[in-house]
Amino acid sequence: MPRLTEQPSFHRHLETKSVEEITALINQEDQKVALAIQAALPQVNALITKVVDKLKTGGRMFYLGAGSGGRLSVLDALELPTTYGIQKGIVNVILAGGIPRLAEAPEEKEDEVETGWLELLQNKINDKDIVIGISASGTTPFVVGALTRCREHGITTACIVSNPDSPIAALADLPVEVITGPEFITGSTRMKCGTAQKMLFDMISTTTMIQLGRVKDNKMVNVVLINDKITDRAVKMLMEMTGMDDYDAAKQLLLKNGSVQAAIDSIDLNGFSLPPNSIL
């Protein structure tokens, strides 16, 4: 298979260039990422549709990866319970080397063929779930081994990859191939590939949460009130959405119910009439 991610950079003699020249060239390369994702949107849409279906019927989503892509998936999954108020364990990450060692970046663990599958078994993986393999090259043994086992056991598989015709795409029921081309620094897939992965994680998780009803209008109405900043944001959100003009009353209603959505539901349940400027 062609490994475009390992091909020589289009840019030579970087050590001779100024800061301004280097940043301009990196920016030029980064602009290619969004276009590569645009070309893959049909694949992305099919993946998200399947994820939503799995989660609506009691299944779970597992990101499975190594290196930069695996670590980026951890960041995405960690924020979802707070941002959207979903139960922990619905979106999960199986990371080569383990999440506790994320900061150590134990890259040698990506060569372990069976470990990913064993960790999925520890999480009681089953055919209600979906596993999304993440590998810029599409050849990472940790990912290939786990997806192979998933296919053998009838578990829905997907992948995010930056090379065409890769082994993990062949193992995926729902491949997402975002072909970003050679990196600015030859082989440094933390750059364009990493940017593409981060954009895709945002797209997958955000669209999924909207489809699951965790967003109203354009607002995170199920955000968990974990600190003063978020609580203040939620109070103002509640005031805007209901037309309430008393901050303290809105805050009391919010804290009593635990979230903006629950506060709005309590208004509906109790038959309160909302002000005429309500956007509900």
Secondary structure, DSSP 8 states (H G I E B T S, - for coil): ---GGGS--S---GGGS-HHHHHHHHHHHHHHHHHHHHHTHHHHHHHHHHHHHHHHTT--EEEEE-HHHHHHHHHHHHHHHHHH---TTSEEEEETT-GGGGGG--GGGGG-TTHHHHHHHHTT--TT-EEEEEESSS--HHHHHHHHHHHHTT-EEEEEESSSS-HHHHT-SEEEE----S-SSTT-TTTHHHHHHHHHHHHHHHHHHHHTT--BTTB-TT----SHHHHHHHHHHHHHHH----HHHHHHHHHHHSSHHHHHHHHHHTT----TT---
